[in-house]
Amino acid sequence: MKTRKKRMNKNGGKKMKLYIANERGHTELEVNVSTVIEQITDHPTHWVFVDGDMVMRENIPDVDWETVNEVRLQEAVVGGY
């Protein structure tokens, strides 16, 4: 059985990759849970993807952050004609 190492910051919180899409491409960070929540709040028009799955903002409190490796904040795409 493989065991997965948890990435920990100096305060002991799990770290994960955070990608924030912007007009120049994206910003890549390695952050803890509190920073991810802060960035989700700071980007209210972005879609949230947790380990590749889109998560509605009202479901963010239900995420098991100890199992998350990657969060992507993607600018919402609006279609039209």
mmCIF file of the N, C-alpha and C atoms, coordinates in Angstrom:
data_MODEL
# 
_entry.id   MODEL 
# 
loop_
_atom_site.group_PDB 
_atom_site.id 
_atom_site.type_symbol 
_atom_site.label_atom_id 
_atom_site.label_alt_id 
_atom_site.label_comp_id 
_atom_site.label_asym_id 
_atom_site.label_entity_id 
_atom_site.label_seq_id 
_atom_site.pdbx_PDB_ins_code 
_atom_site.Cartn_x 
_atom_site.Cartn_y 
_atom_site.Cartn_z 
_atom_site.occupancy 
_atom_site.B_iso_or_equiv 
_atom_site.pdbx_formal_charge 
_atom_site.auth_seq_id 
_atom_site.auth_comp_id 
_atom_site.auth_asym_id 
_atom_site.auth_atom_id 
_atom_site.pdbx_PDB_model_num 
ATOM 1   N N  . MET A 1 1  ? 0.844   -1.185 0.000   1.00 0.00 ? 1  MET A N  1 
ATOM 2   C CA . MET A 1 1  ? 0.000   0.000  0.000   1.00 0.00 ? 1  MET A CA 1 
ATOM 3   C C  . MET A 1 1  ? 0.885   1.243  0.000   1.00 0.00 ? 1  MET A C  1 
ATOM 4   N N  . LYS A 1 2  ? 0.588   2.159  -0.882  1.00 0.00 ? 2  LYS A N  1 
ATOM 5   C CA . LYS A 1 2  ? 1.337   3.405  -0.941  1.00 0.00 ? 2  LYS A CA 1 
ATOM 6   C C  . LYS A 1 2  ? 0.799   4.369  0.097   1.00 0.00 ? 2  LYS A C  1 
ATOM 7   N N  . THR A 1 3  ? 1.697   5.092  0.710   1.00 0.00 ? 3  THR A N  1 
ATOM 8   C CA . THR A 1 3  ? 1.279   6.169  1.600   1.00 0.00 ? 3  THR A CA 1 
ATOM 9   C C  . THR A 1 3  ? 1.653   7.474  0.951   1.00 0.00 ? 3  THR A C  1 
ATOM 10  N N  . ARG A 1 4  ? 0.804   8.437  1.129   1.00 0.00 ? 4  ARG A N  1 
ATOM 11  C CA . ARG A 1 4  ? 1.029   9.742  0.503   1.00 0.00 ? 4  ARG A CA 1 
ATOM 12  C C  . ARG A 1 4  ? 1.537   10.705 1.567   1.00 0.00 ? 4  ARG A C  1 
ATOM 13  N N  . LYS A 1 5  ? 2.657   11.362 1.279   1.00 0.00 ? 5  LYS A N  1 
ATOM 14  C CA . LYS A 1 5  ? 3.169   12.374 2.189   1.00 0.00 ? 5  LYS A CA 1 
ATOM 15  C C  . LYS A 1 5  ? 2.293   13.612 2.105   1.00 0.00 ? 5  LYS A C  1 
ATOM 16  N N  . LYS A 1 6  ? 1.991   14.181 3.238   1.00 0.00 ? 6  LYS A N  1 
ATOM 17  C CA . LYS A 1 6  ? 1.260   15.446 3.248   1.00 0.00 ? 6  LYS A CA 1 
ATOM 18  C C  . LYS A 1 6  ? 2.276   16.574 3.252   1.00 0.00 ? 6  LYS A C  1 
ATOM 19  N N  . ARG A 1 7  ? 2.023   17.570 2.423   1.00 0.00 ? 7  ARG A N  1 
ATOM 20  C CA . ARG A 1 7  ? 2.875   18.754 2.433   1.00 0.00 ? 7  ARG A CA 1 
ATOM 21  C C  . ARG A 1 7  ? 2.399   19.643 3.566   1.00 0.00 ? 7  ARG A C  1 
ATOM 22  N N  . MET A 1 8  ? 3.303   20.006 4.440   1.00 0.00 ? 8  MET A N  1 
ATOM 23  C CA . MET A 1 8  ? 2.939   20.809 5.597   1.00 0.00 ? 8  MET A CA 1 
ATOM 24  C C  . MET A 1 8  ? 3.719   22.112 5.571   1.00 0.00 ? 8  MET A C  1 
ATOM 25  N N  . ASN A 1 9  ? 3.045   23.176 5.988   1.00 0.00 ? 9  ASN A N  1 
ATOM 26  C CA . ASN A 1 9  ? 3.780   24.426 6.103   1.00 0.00 ? 9  ASN A CA 1 
ATOM 27  C C  . ASN A 1 9  ? 4.369   24.512 7.504   1.00 0.00 ? 9  ASN A C  1 
ATOM 28  N N  . LYS A 1 10 ? 5.088   25.576 7.791   1.00 0.00 ? 10 LYS A N  1 
ATOM 29  C CA . LYS A 1 10 ? 5.758   25.682 9.085   1.00 0.00 ? 10 LYS A CA 1 
ATOM 30  C C  . LYS A 1 10 ? 4.782   25.770 10.253  1.00 0.00 ? 10 LYS A C  1 
ATOM 31  N N  . ASN A 1 11 ? 3.522   26.100 9.987   1.00 0.00 ? 11 ASN A N  1 
ATOM 32  C CA . ASN A 1 11 ? 2.508   26.143 11.041  1.00 0.00 ? 11 ASN A CA 1 
ATOM 33  C C  . ASN A 1 11 ? 1.761   24.822 11.163  1.00 0.00 ? 11 ASN A C  1 
ATOM 34  N N  . GLY A 1 12 ? 2.126   23.824 10.353  1.00 0.00 ? 12 GLY A N  1 
ATOM 35  C CA . GLY A 1 12 ? 1.517   22.517 10.460  1.00 0.00 ? 12 GLY A CA 1 
ATOM 36  C C  . GLY A 1 12 ? 0.290   22.305 9.589   1.00 0.00 ? 12 GLY A C  1 
ATOM 37  N N  . GLY A 1 13 ? -0.167  23.323 8.867   1.00 0.00 ? 13 GLY A N  1 
ATOM 38  C CA . GLY A 1 13 ? -1.339  23.159 8.010   1.00 0.00 ? 13 GLY A CA 1 
ATOM 39  C C  . GLY A 1 13 ? -0.960  22.519 6.688   1.00 0.00 ? 13 GLY A C  1 
ATOM 40  N N  . LYS A 1 14 ? -1.872  21.755 6.105   1.00 0.00 ? 14 LYS A N  1 
ATOM 41  C CA . LYS A 1 14 ? -1.622  21.109 4.815   1.00 0.00 ? 14 LYS A CA 1 
ATOM 42  C C  . LYS A 1 14 ? -1.464  22.167 3.735   1.00 0.00 ? 14 LYS A C  1 
ATOM 43  N N  . LYS A 1 15 ? -0.511  21.949 2.856   1.00 0.00 ? 15 LYS A N  1 
ATOM 44  C CA . LYS A 1 15 ? -0.307  22.859 1.732   1.00 0.00 ? 15 LYS A CA 1 
ATOM 45  C C  . LYS A 1 15 ? -0.816  22.200 0.465   1.00 0.00 ? 15 LYS A C  1 
ATOM 46  N N  . MET A 1 16 ? -1.252  23.033 -0.478  1.00 0.00 ? 16 MET A N  1 
ATOM 47  C CA . MET A 1 16 ? -1.760  22.553 -1.756  1.00 0.00 ? 16 MET A CA 1 
ATOM 48  C C  . MET A 1 16 ? -1.425  23.571 -2.820  1.00 0.00 ? 16 MET A C  1 
ATOM 49  N N  . LYS A 1 17 ? -1.514  23.165 -4.077  1.00 0.00 ? 17 LYS A N  1 
ATOM 50  C CA . LYS A 1 17 ? -1.288  24.077 -5.201  1.00 0.00 ? 17 LYS A CA 1 
ATOM 51  C C  . LYS A 1 17 ? -2.551  24.898 -5.435  1.00 0.00 ? 17 LYS A C  1 
ATOM 52  N N  . LEU A 1 18 ? -2.367  26.178 -5.695  1.00 0.00 ? 18 LEU A N  1 
ATOM 53  C CA . LEU A 1 18 ? -3.458  27.073 -6.049  1.00 0.00 ? 18 LEU A CA 1 
ATOM 54  C C  . LEU A 1 18 ? -3.088  27.764 -7.348  1.00 0.00 ? 18 LEU A C  1 
ATOM 55  N N  . TYR A 1 19 ? -3.962  27.654 -8.338  1.00 0.00 ? 19 TYR A N  1 
ATOM 56  C CA . TYR A 1 19 ? -3.789  28.313 -9.626  1.00 0.00 ? 19 TYR A CA 1 
ATOM 57  C C  . TYR A 1 19 ? -4.902  29.334 -9.775  1.00 0.00 ? 19 TYR A C  1 
ATOM 58  N N  . ILE A 1 20 ? -4.539  30.578 -10.053 1.00 0.00 ? 20 ILE A N  1 
ATOM 59  C CA . ILE A 1 20 ? -5.522  31.642 -10.243 1.00 0.00 ? 20 ILE A CA 1 
ATOM 60  C C  . ILE A 1 20 ? -5.366  32.165 -11.668 1.00 0.00 ? 20 ILE A C  1 
ATOM 61  N N  . ALA A 1 21 ? -6.389  31.917 -12.491 1.00 0.00 ? 21 ALA A N  1 
ATOM 62  C CA . ALA A 1 21 ? -6.357  32.372 -13.883 1.00 0.00 ? 21 ALA A CA 1 
ATOM 63  C C  . ALA A 1 21 ? -6.559  33.876 -13.943 1.00 0.00 ? 21 ALA A C  1 
ATOM 64  N N  . ASN A 1 22 ? -5.845  34.503 -14.871 1.00 0.00 ? 22 ASN A N  1 
ATOM 65  C CA . ASN A 1 22 ? -6.006  35.941 -15.092 1.00 0.00 ? 22 ASN A CA 1 
ATOM 66  C C  . ASN A 1 22 ? -5.751  36.247 -16.559 1.00 0.00 ? 22 ASN A C  1 
ATOM 67  N N  . GLU A 1 23 ? -5.830  37.489 -16.914 1.00 0.00 ? 23 GLU A N  1 
ATOM 68  C CA . GLU A 1 23 ? -5.700  37.870 -18.316 1.00 0.00 ? 23 GLU A CA 1 
ATOM 69  C C  . GLU A 1 23 ? -4.310  37.605 -18.901 1.00 0.00 ? 23 GLU A C  1 
ATOM 70  N N  . ARG A 1 24 ? -3.317  37.424 -18.078 1.00 0.00 ? 24 ARG A N  1 
ATOM 71  C CA . ARG A 1 24 ? -1.955  37.152 -18.548 1.00 0.00 ? 24 ARG A CA 1 
ATOM 72  C C  . ARG A 1 24 ? -1.605  35.658 -18.491 1.00 0.00 ? 24 ARG A C  1 
ATOM 73  N N  . GLY A 1 25 ? -2.543  34.827 -18.100 1.00 0.00 ? 25 GLY A N  1 
ATOM 74  C CA . GLY A 1 25 ? -2.275  33.394 -17.953 1.00 0.00 ? 25 GLY A CA 1 
ATOM 75  C C  . GLY A 1 25 ? -2.786  32.916 -16.613 1.00 0.00 ? 25 GLY A C  1 
ATOM 76  N N  . HIS A 1 26 ? -1.849  32.635 -15.693 1.00 0.00 ? 26 HIS A N  1 
ATOM 77  C CA . HIS A 1 26 ? -2.261  32.250 -14.345 1.00 0.00 ? 26 HIS A CA 1 
ATOM 78  C C  . HIS A 1 26 ? -1.121  32.484 -13.356 1.00 0.00 ? 26 HIS A C  1 
ATOM 79  N N  . THR A 1 27 ? -1.517  32.534 -12.101 1.00 0.00 ? 27 THR A N  1 
ATOM 80  C CA . THR A 1 27 ? -0.566  32.625 -11.000 1.00 0.00 ? 27 THR A CA 1 
ATOM 81  C C  . THR A 1 27 ? -0.605  31.294 -10.272 1.00 0.00 ? 27 THR A C  1 
ATOM 82  N N  . GLU A 1 28 ? 0.550   30.750 -9.964  1.00 0.00 ? 28 GLU A N  1 
ATOM 83  C CA . GLU A 1 28 ? 0.648   29.466 -9.277  1.00 0.00 ? 28 GLU A CA 1 
ATOM 84  C C  . GLU A 1 28 ? 1.266   29.681 -7.899  1.00 0.00 ? 28 GLU A C  1 
ATOM 85  N N  . LEU A 1 29 ? 0.591   29.174 -6.872  1.00 0.00 ? 29 LEU A N  1 
ATOM 86  C CA . LEU A 1 29 ? 1.054   29.327 -5.492  1.00 0.00 ? 29 LEU A CA 1 
ATOM 87  C C  . LEU A 1 29 ? 0.971   27.993 -4.762  1.00 0.00 ? 29 LEU A C  1 
ATOM 88  N N  . GLU A 1 30 ? 1.751   27.835 -3.723  1.00 0.00 ? 30 GLU A N  1 
ATOM 89  C CA . GLU A 1 30 ? 1.590   26.711 -2.817  1.00 0.00 ? 30 GLU A CA 1 
ATOM 90  C C  . GLU A 1 30 ? 1.143   27.311 -1.485  1.00 0.00 ? 30 GLU A C  1 
ATOM 91  N N  . VAL A 1 31 ? -0.063  26.963 -1.054  1.00 0.00 ? 31 VAL A N  1 
ATOM 92  C CA . VAL A 1 31 ? -0.699  27.661 0.066   1.00 0.00 ? 31 VAL A CA 1 
ATOM 93  C C  . VAL A 1 31 ? -1.349  26.680 1.029   1.00 0.00 ? 31 VAL A C  1 
ATOM 94  N N  . ASN A 1 32 ? -1.761  27.221 2.186   1.00 0.00 ? 32 ASN A N  1 
ATOM 95  C CA . ASN A 1 32 ? -2.513  26.412 3.147   1.00 0.00 ? 32 ASN A CA 1 
ATOM 96  C C  . ASN A 1 32 ? -4.011  26.676 2.972   1.00 0.00 ? 32 ASN A C  1 
ATOM 97  N N  . VAL A 1 33 ? -4.808  25.962 3.738   1.00 0.00 ? 33 VAL A N  1 
ATOM 98  C CA . VAL A 1 33 ? -6.267  26.032 3.589   1.00 0.00 ? 33 VAL A CA 1 
ATOM 99  C C  . VAL A 1 33 ? -6.798  27.445 3.808   1.00 0.00 ? 33 VAL A C  1 
ATOM 100 N N  . SER A 1 34 ? -6.330  28.137 4.824   1.00 0.00 ? 34 SER A N  1 
ATOM 101 C CA . SER A 1 34 ? -6.860  29.473 5.100   1.00 0.00 ? 34 SER A CA 1 
ATOM 102 C C  . SER A 1 34 ? -6.588  30.433 3.947   1.00 0.00 ? 34 SER A C  1 
ATOM 103 N N  . THR A 1 35 ? -5.437  30.294 3.294   1.00 0.00 ? 35 THR A N  1 
ATOM 104 C CA . THR A 1 35 ? -5.129  31.145 2.148   1.00 0.00 ? 35 THR A CA 1 
ATOM 105 C C  . THR A 1 35 ? -6.015  30.794 0.957   1.00 0.00 ? 35 THR A C  1 
ATOM 106 N N  . VAL A 1 36 ? -6.295  29.504 0.755   1.00 0.00 ? 36 VAL A N  1 
ATOM 107 C CA . VAL A 1 36 ? -7.200  29.102 -0.331  1.00 0.00 ? 36 VAL A CA 1 
ATOM 108 C C  . VAL A 1 36 ? -8.580  29.719 -0.118  1.00 0.00 ? 36 VAL A C  1 
ATOM 109 N N  . ILE A 1 37 ? -9.102  29.615 1.089   1.00 0.00 ? 37 ILE A N  1 
ATOM 110 C CA . ILE A 1 37 ? -10.423 30.181 1.396   1.00 0.00 ? 37 ILE A CA 1 
ATOM 111 C C  . ILE A 1 37 ? -10.409 31.692 1.167   1.00 0.00 ? 37 ILE A C  1 
ATOM 112 N N  . GLU A 1 38 ? -9.344  32.345 1.589   1.00 0.00 ? 38 GLU A N  1 
ATOM 113 C CA . GLU A 1 38 ? -9.210  33.789 1.399   1.00 0.00 ? 38 GLU A CA 1 
ATOM 114 C C  . GLU A 1 38 ? -9.215  34.150 -0.095  1.00 0.00 ? 38 GLU A C  1 
ATOM 115 N N  . GLN A 1 39 ? -8.488  33.382 -0.900  1.00 0.00 ? 39 GLN A N  1 
ATOM 116 C CA . GLN A 1 39 ? -8.414  33.653 -2.341  1.00 0.00 ? 39 GLN A CA 1 
ATOM 117 C C  . GLN A 1 39 ? -9.752  33.368 -3.033  1.00 0.00 ? 39 GLN A C  1 
ATOM 118 N N  . ILE A 1 40 ? -10.456 32.342 -2.597  1.00 0.00 ? 40 ILE A N  1 
ATOM 119 C CA . ILE A 1 40 ? -11.785 32.067 -3.143  1.00 0.00 ? 40 ILE A CA 1 
ATOM 120 C C  . ILE A 1 40 ? -12.702 33.253 -2.862  1.00 0.00 ? 40 ILE A C  1 
ATOM 121 N N  . THR A 1 41 ? -12.625 33.790 -1.664  1.00 0.00 ? 41 THR A N  1 
ATOM 122 C CA . THR A 1 41 ? -13.430 34.949 -1.281  1.00 0.00 ? 41 THR A CA 1 
ATOM 123 C C  . THR A 1 41 ? -13.027 36.190 -2.071  1.00 0.00 ? 41 THR A C  1 
ATOM 124 N N  . ASP A 1 42 ? -11.730 36.357 -2.306  1.00 0.00 ? 42 ASP A N  1 
ATOM 125 C CA . ASP A 1 42 ? -11.215 37.528 -3.026  1.00 0.00 ? 42 ASP A CA 1 
ATOM 126 C C  . ASP A 1 42 ? -11.493 37.487 -4.536  1.00 0.00 ? 42 ASP A C  1 
ATOM 127 N N  . HIS A 1 43 ? -11.907 36.349 -5.059  1.00 0.00 ? 43 HIS A N  1 
ATOM 128 C CA . HIS A 1 43 ? -12.190 36.191 -6.493  1.00 0.00 ? 43 HIS A CA 1 
ATOM 129 C C  . HIS A 1 43 ? -13.632 35.699 -6.674  1.00 0.00 ? 43 HIS A C  1 
ATOM 130 N N  . PRO A 1 44 ? -14.612 36.534 -6.344  1.00 0.00 ? 44 PRO A N  1 
ATOM 131 C CA . PRO A 1 44 ? -16.015 36.092 -6.328  1.00 0.00 ? 44 PRO A CA 1 
ATOM 132 C C  . PRO A 1 44 ? -16.595 35.742 -7.695  1.00 0.00 ? 44 PRO A C  1 
ATOM 133 N N  . THR A 1 45 ? -15.977 36.190 -8.780  1.00 0.00 ? 45 THR A N  1 
ATOM 134 C CA . THR A 1 45 ? -16.520 35.882 -10.108 1.00 0.00 ? 45 THR A CA 1 
ATOM 135 C C  . THR A 1 45 ? -15.841 34.669 -10.742 1.00 0.00 ? 45 THR A C  1 
ATOM 136 N N  . HIS A 1 46 ? -14.848 34.095 -10.071 1.00 0.00 ? 46 HIS A N  1 
ATOM 137 C CA . HIS A 1 46 ? -14.136 32.932 -10.603 1.00 0.00 ? 46 HIS A CA 1 
ATOM 138 C C  . HIS A 1 46 ? -14.862 31.643 -10.243 1.00 0.00 ? 46 HIS A C  1 
ATOM 139 N N  . TRP A 1 47 ? -14.782 30.664 -11.146 1.00 0.00 ? 47 TRP A N  1 
ATOM 140 C CA . TRP A 1 47 ? -15.260 29.321 -10.838 1.00 0.00 ? 47 TRP A CA 1 
ATOM 141 C C  . TRP A 1 47 ? -14.193 28.636 -10.005 1.00 0.00 ? 47 TRP A C  1 
ATOM 142 N N  . VAL A 1 48 ? -14.622 27.715 -9.119  1.00 0.00 ? 48 VAL A N  1 
ATOM 143 C CA . VAL A 1 48 ? -13.713 27.012 -8.221  1.00 0.00 ? 48 VAL A CA 1 
ATOM 144 C C  . VAL A 1 48 ? -13.660 25.534 -8.621  1.00 0.00 ? 48 VAL A C  1 
ATOM 145 N N  . PHE A 1 49 ? -12.446 25.045 -8.883  1.00 0.00 ? 49 PHE A N  1 
ATOM 146 C CA . PHE A 1 49 ? -12.238 23.631 -9.191  1.00 0.00 ? 49 PHE A CA 1 
ATOM 147 C C  . PHE A 1 49 ? -11.329 23.050 -8.118  1.00 0.00 ? 49 PHE A C  1 
ATOM 148 N N  . VAL A 1 50 ? -11.789 22.002 -7.464  1.00 0.00 ? 50 VAL A N  1 
ATOM 149 C CA . VAL A 1 50 ? -11.025 21.331 -6.416  1.00 0.00 ? 50 VAL A CA 1 
ATOM 150 C C  . VAL A 1 50 ? -10.643 19.953 -6.945  1.00 0.00 ? 50 VAL A C  1 
ATOM 151 N N  . ASP A 1 51 ? -9.358  19.718 -7.107  1.00 0.00 ? 51 ASP A N  1 
ATOM 152 C CA . ASP A 1 51 ? -8.850  18.469 -7.689  1.00 0.00 ? 51 ASP A CA 1 
ATOM 153 C C  . ASP A 1 51 ? -9.601  18.108 -8.975  1.00 0.00 ? 51 ASP A C  1 
ATOM 154 N N  . GLY A 1 52 ? -9.837  19.120 -9.805  1.00 0.00 ? 52 GLY A N  1 
ATOM 155 C CA . GLY A 1 52 ? -10.436 18.912 -11.119 1.00 0.00 ? 52 GLY A CA 1 
ATOM 156 C C  . GLY A 1 52 ? -11.953 18.947 -11.166 1.00 0.00 ? 52 GLY A C  1 
ATOM 157 N N  . ASP A 1 53 ? -12.624 18.968 -10.021 1.00 0.00 ? 53 ASP A N  1 
ATOM 158 C CA . ASP A 1 53 ? -14.085 18.998 -9.982  1.00 0.00 ? 53 ASP A CA 1 
ATOM 159 C C  . ASP A 1 53 ? -14.578 20.397 -9.643  1.00 0.00 ? 53 ASP A C  1 
ATOM 160 N N  . MET A 1 54 ? -15.548 20.887 -10.422 1.00 0.00 ? 54 MET A N  1 
ATOM 161 C CA . MET A 1 54 ? -16.120 22.195 -10.126 1.00 0.00 ? 54 MET A CA 1 
ATOM 162 C C  . MET A 1 54 ? -16.934 22.103 -8.832  1.00 0.00 ? 54 MET A C  1 
ATOM 163 N N  . VAL A 1 55 ? -16.712 23.049 -7.941  1.00 0.00 ? 55 VAL A N  1 
ATOM 164 C CA . VAL A 1 55 ? -17.412 23.084 -6.662  1.00 0.00 ? 55 VAL A CA 1 
ATOM 165 C C  . VAL A 1 55 ? -18.171 24.399 -6.568  1.00 0.00 ? 55 VAL A C  1 
ATOM 166 N N  . MET A 1 56 ? -19.453 24.303 -6.312  1.00 0.00 ? 56 MET A N  1 
ATOM 167 C CA . MET A 1 56 ? -20.265 25.505 -6.129  1.00 0.00 ? 56 MET A CA 1 
ATOM 168 C C  . MET A 1 56 ? -19.813 26.197 -4.846  1.00 0.00 ? 56 MET A C  1 
ATOM 169 N N  . ARG A 1 57 ? -19.833 27.509 -4.860  1.00 0.00 ? 57 ARG A N  1 
ATOM 170 C CA . ARG A 1 57 ? -19.353 28.272 -3.711  1.00 0.00 ? 57 ARG A CA 1 
ATOM 171 C C  . ARG A 1 57 ? -20.074 27.917 -2.411  1.00 0.00 ? 57 ARG A C  1 
ATOM 172 N N  . GLU A 1 58 ? -21.356 27.611 -2.493  1.00 0.00 ? 58 GLU A N  1 
ATOM 173 C CA . GLU A 1 58 ? -22.090 27.271 -1.267  1.00 0.00 ? 58 GLU A CA 1 
ATOM 174 C C  . GLU A 1 58 ? -21.647 25.923 -0.684  1.00 0.00 ? 58 GLU A C  1 
ATOM 175 N N  . ASN A 1 59 ? -20.895 25.132 -1.475  1.00 0.00 ? 59 ASN A N  1 
ATOM 176 C CA . ASN A 1 59 ? -20.414 23.837 -0.992  1.00 0.00 ? 59 ASN A CA 1 
ATOM 177 C C  . ASN A 1 59 ? -18.962 23.876 -0.511  1.00 0.00 ? 59 ASN A C  1 
ATOM 178 N N  . ILE A 1 60 ? -18.329 25.018 -0.586  1.00 0.00 ? 60 ILE A N  1 
ATOM 179 C CA . ILE A 1 60 ? -16.931 25.147 -0.151  1.00 0.00 ? 60 ILE A CA 1 
ATOM 180 C C  . ILE A 1 60 ? -16.744 24.704 1.312   1.00 0.00 ? 60 ILE A C  1 
ATOM 181 N N  . PRO A 1 61 ? -17.656 25.065 2.235   1.00 0.00 ? 61 PRO A N  1 
ATOM 182 C CA . PRO A 1 61 ? -17.460 24.613 3.623   1.00 0.00 ? 61 PRO A CA 1 
ATOM 183 C C  . PRO A 1 61 ? -17.483 23.090 3.795   1.00 0.00 ? 61 PRO A C  1 
ATOM 184 N N  . ASP A 1 62 ? -18.036 22.369 2.826   1.00 0.00 ? 62 ASP A N  1 
ATOM 185 C CA . ASP A 1 62 ? -18.142 20.909 2.924   1.00 0.00 ? 62 ASP A CA 1 
ATOM 186 C C  . ASP A 1 62 ? -16.911 20.178 2.379   1.00 0.00 ? 62 ASP A C  1 
ATOM 187 N N  . VAL A 1 63 ? -15.967 20.906 1.791   1.00 0.00 ? 63 VAL A N  1 
ATOM 188 C CA . VAL A 1 63 ? -14.778 20.282 1.207   1.00 0.00 ? 63 VAL A CA 1 
ATOM 189 C C  . VAL A 1 63 ? -13.890 19.724 2.321   1.00 0.00 ? 63 VAL A C  1 
ATOM 190 N N  . ASP A 1 64 ? -13.409 18.493 2.148   1.00 0.00 ? 64 ASP A N  1 
ATOM 191 C CA . ASP A 1 64 ? -12.449 17.888 3.079   1.00 0.00 ? 64 ASP A CA 1 
ATOM 192 C C  . ASP A 1 64 ? -11.052 18.332 2.639   1.00 0.00 ? 64 ASP A C  1 
ATOM 193 N N  . TRP A 1 65 ? -10.600 19.458 3.157   1.00 0.00 ? 65 TRP A N  1 
ATOM 194 C CA . TRP A 1 65 ? -9.362  20.084 2.704   1.00 0.00 ? 65 TRP A CA 1 
ATOM 195 C C  . TRP A 1 65 ? -8.133  19.230 2.942   1.00 0.00 ? 65 TRP A C  1 
ATOM 196 N N  . GLU A 1 66 ? -8.182  18.292 3.871   1.00 0.00 ? 66 GLU A N  1 
ATOM 197 C CA . GLU A 1 66 ? -7.023  17.429 4.126   1.00 0.00 ? 66 GLU A CA 1 
ATOM 198 C C  . GLU A 1 66 ? -6.735  16.492 2.960   1.00 0.00 ? 66 GLU A C  1 
ATOM 199 N N  . THR A 1 67 ? -7.711  16.294 2.071   1.00 0.00 ? 67 THR A N  1 
ATOM 200 C CA . THR A 1 67 ? -7.525  15.400 0.930   1.00 0.00 ? 67 THR A CA 1 
ATOM 201 C C  . THR A 1 67 ? -7.242  16.143 -0.372  1.00 0.00 ? 67 THR A C  1 
ATOM 202 N N  . VAL A 1 68 ? -7.266  17.464 -0.339  1.00 0.00 ? 68 VAL A N  1 
ATOM 203 C CA . VAL A 1 68 ? -7.124  18.281 -1.557  1.00 0.00 ? 68 VAL A CA 1 
ATOM 204 C C  . VAL A 1 68 ? -5.655  18.505 -1.904  1.00 0.00 ? 68 VAL A C  1 
ATOM 205 N N  . ASN A 1 69 ? -5.341  18.334 -3.194  1.00 0.00 ? 69 ASN A N  1 
ATOM 206 C CA . ASN A 1 69 ? -3.986  18.596 -3.684  1.00 0.00 ? 69 ASN A CA 1 
ATOM 207 C C  . ASN A 1 69 ? -3.894  19.861 -4.521  1.00 0.00 ? 69 ASN A C  1 
ATOM 208 N N  . GLU A 1 70 ? -5.015  20.227 -5.188  1.00 0.00 ? 70 GLU A N  1 
ATOM 209 C CA . GLU A 1 70 ? -4.968  21.336 -6.127  1.00 0.00 ? 70 GLU A CA 1 
ATOM 210 C C  . GLU A 1 70 ? -6.309  22.064 -6.184  1.00 0.00 ? 70 GLU A C  1 
ATOM 211 N N  . VAL A 1 71 ? -6.235  23.398 -6.202  1.00 0.00 ? 71 VAL A N  1 
ATOM 212 C CA . VAL A 1 71 ? -7.411  24.244 -6.376  1.00 0.00 ? 71 VAL A CA 1 
ATOM 213 C C  . VAL A 1 71 ? -7.124  25.194 -7.532  1.00 0.00 ? 71 VAL A C  1 
ATOM 214 N N  . ARG A 1 72 ? -8.104  25.329 -8.422  1.00 0.00 ? 72 ARG A N  1 
ATOM 215 C CA . ARG A 1 72 ? -7.978  26.262 -9.550  1.00 0.00 ? 72 ARG A CA 1 
ATOM 216 C C  . ARG A 1 72 ? -9.126  27.260 -9.479  1.00 0.00 ? 72 ARG A C  1 
ATOM 217 N N  . LEU A 1 73 ? -8.790  28.528 -9.596  1.00 0.00 ? 73 LEU A N  1 
ATOM 218 C CA . LEU A 1 73 ? -9.782  29.590 -9.703  1.00 0.00 ? 73 LEU A CA 1 
ATOM 219 C C  . LEU A 1 73 ? -9.742  30.063 -11.148 1.00 0.00 ? 73 LEU A C  1 
ATOM 220 N N  . GLN A 1 74 ? -10.809 29.791 -11.851 1.00 0.00 ? 74 GLN A N  1 
ATOM 221 C CA . GLN A 1 74 ? -10.890 30.080 -13.285 1.00 0.00 ? 74 GLN A CA 1 
ATOM 222 C C  . GLN A 1 74 ? -11.904 31.177 -13.527 1.00 0.00 ? 74 GLN A C  1 
ATOM 223 N N  . GLU A 1 75 ? -11.516 32.181 -14.305 1.00 0.00 ? 75 GLU A N  1 
ATOM 224 C CA . GLU A 1 75 ? -12.462 33.231 -14.658 1.00 0.00 ? 75 GLU A CA 1 
ATOM 225 C C  . GLU A 1 75 ? -13.671 32.600 -15.325 1.00 0.00 ? 75 GLU A C  1 
ATOM 226 N N  . ALA A 1 76 ? -14.863 33.009 -14.889 1.00 0.00 ? 76 ALA A N  1 
ATOM 227 C CA . ALA A 1 76 ? -16.099 32.456 -15.446 1.00 0.00 ? 76 ALA A CA 1 
ATOM 228 C C  . ALA A 1 76 ? -16.195 32.786 -16.934 1.00 0.00 ? 76 ALA A C  1 
ATOM 229 N N  . VAL A 1 77 ? -16.666 31.813 -17.686 1.00 0.00 ? 77 VAL A N  1 
ATOM 230 C CA . VAL A 1 77 ? -16.832 31.976 -19.126 1.00 0.00 ? 77 VAL A CA 1 
ATOM 231 C C  . VAL A 1 77 ? -18.320 32.217 -19.395 1.00 0.00 ? 77 VAL A C  1 
ATOM 232 N N  . VAL A 1 78 ? -18.601 33.303 -20.080 1.00 0.00 ? 78 VAL A N  1 
ATOM 233 C CA . VAL A 1 78 ? -19.975 33.648 -20.391 1.00 0.00 ? 78 VAL A CA 1 
ATOM 234 C C  . VAL A 1 78 ? -20.141 33.580 -21.903 1.00 0.00 ? 78 VAL A C  1 
ATOM 235 N N  . GLY A 1 79 ? -21.069 32.758 -22.331 1.00 0.00 ? 79 GLY A N  1 
ATOM 236 C CA . GLY A 1 79 ? -21.314 32.610 -23.765 1.00 0.00 ? 79 GLY A CA 1 
ATOM 237 C C  . GLY A 1 79 ? -22.352 33.617 -24.240 1.00 0.00 ? 79 GLY A C  1 
ATOM 238 N N  . GLY A 1 80 ? -22.424 33.805 -25.492 1.00 0.00 ? 80 GLY A N  1 
ATOM 239 C CA . GLY A 1 80 ? -23.384 34.717 -26.071 1.00 0.00 ? 80 GLY A CA 1 
ATOM 240 C C  . GLY A 1 80 ? -23.515 34.471 -27.557 1.00 0.00 ? 80 GLY A C  1 
ATOM 241 N N  . TYR A 1 81 ? -24.281 35.297 -28.191 1.00 0.00 ? 81 TYR A N  1 
ATOM 242 C CA . TYR A 1 81 ? -24.439 35.150 -29.629 1.00 0.00 ? 81 TYR A CA 1 
ATOM 243 C C  . TYR A 1 81 ? -24.226 36.456 -30.324 1.00 0.00 ? 81 TYR A C  1 
# 
